[in-house]
Amino acid sequence: MKLIIISGRSGSGKSTALHVLEDLGFNCIDNLPVGLLPALFASTREDTANCAVSIDARNLPHDLERFPEILEDLEQAAGTSLSVEVIFLDAETTTLVRRFSETRRRHPLTRANTTLTEALHAESDLLEGIANLADLTIDSTRLGHHELRELIRTRVAAHGGKPSILFLSFAFSAGVPVDADLVFDVRCLPNPHWVAELRPLTGRDGPVRDWLTANAEVGQMFGDIQGFIERWLPAYARSNRSYMTVAVGCTGGRHRSVFLTERLHEHFGRNDLEVLVRHRELD
């Protein structure tokens, strides 16, 4: 049996994630009290269907504090008959405030003397124990509804137990992805942006790929990143890391980082891994 625990701050996309899993055949429960996790497993342990539950700040604070202990006891009692993954969603506070203002929803921690921003910060504190145990953290700040659904479908629901690597290109000018496990800075490489005929293209286009491939420094950078990942991936796997996000950034997130993430995706896709690629500034 597979149990996926979805958590995160309000407005980050937990309901969307749960709906995707439900559409894919998971038995889903929204706002499950933490203390009922062992009872849920006991009642479904003979069931072959997978389960997904959402745990959020509507739980009692004392129960949220006990989440690490409850999860450890559950995994020990279940042994190999249960596979548990914790997925934590979050977004920048300013983005969450905007989302609430657009939907006119009420945050569960707001009170007469509490602002929305204060409630969101308090929520972070309440969920810290879950966030620290997350197998995968998803930053939904720049993800639209359909992009988040696709990410949950391809990265979480389809995860078959093999190490899953997401290669993500990004622009440093737009900020470093907060959910990245490894970040590589390739701004030192020659930039196609300064070649007039290449500027409107991206790292997925043939002329840009040919231009970068012909540069020895680009090849050396690719070899170093590839070698680092291959050297340390087994160590991450031994520490029970099922998910990794490898972010490669350049200035604008259109040429160098895109080219290298595509090459990394192609190279590691030949191995026995679940490999995805996403270009934050293009997709």
CORRAVEN-V288422 format. One line per field, one symbol per residue. burial: 1 if it has 24 or more other C-alpha atoms within 12 Angstrom, else 0. A space follows every 10 residues. Layout:
burial->???
This chain:
burial->1111111111 1111111111 1100011111 1111101101 1000100001 1111111110 1011111101 1001000100 0111111111 1110111011 0000001110 0000011011 1111011111 1011111111 1110001110 1111111010 0011111111 1100111111 1111111011 1110000100 1111000110 1110000110 1100110010 0010000000 1111111111 1111111111 1111101100 0011111111 100
